């Protein structure tokens, strides 16, 4: 049995859009480039042909990877979960750094969706692992490369 991989609704939408783009735009473009390169004759010394075949290999690999991820995805719509102050997958959490009083907002998402610039952290990250199951006003210690950081959970939202 394959293990389900948690994914937010937005993460699934993004992957489906990338898959559609690869199948309807990239794949036909690469096929045309291969056909054109073949028309130029000798394939052994044809750089365009080899580059197009390499691109085709990459694209087909990515298509297979996305299809596999979507097949294993357990898509979780956070907005349908009962309101709570508990941190769960998909929740958006406002944290206050105990040392600096600085506040940061993170959403806990699947591995493929993580993007620290967008405030999206992987379920498997040290911060997310420390937060899961905790509630508003709880204090958590997170082991970071720079040492232990202490955060207070200020707010939990299911957006």
Beta strands, then each sheet from edge to edge (+ up, - down):
strand 1: 5-8
strand 2: 73-76
strand 3: 92-97
strand 4: 103-109
strand 5: 120-122
strand 6: 139-144
strand 7: 147-157
sheet 1: 1+ 2+
sheet 2: 5+ 4+ 3- 7+ 6-
end
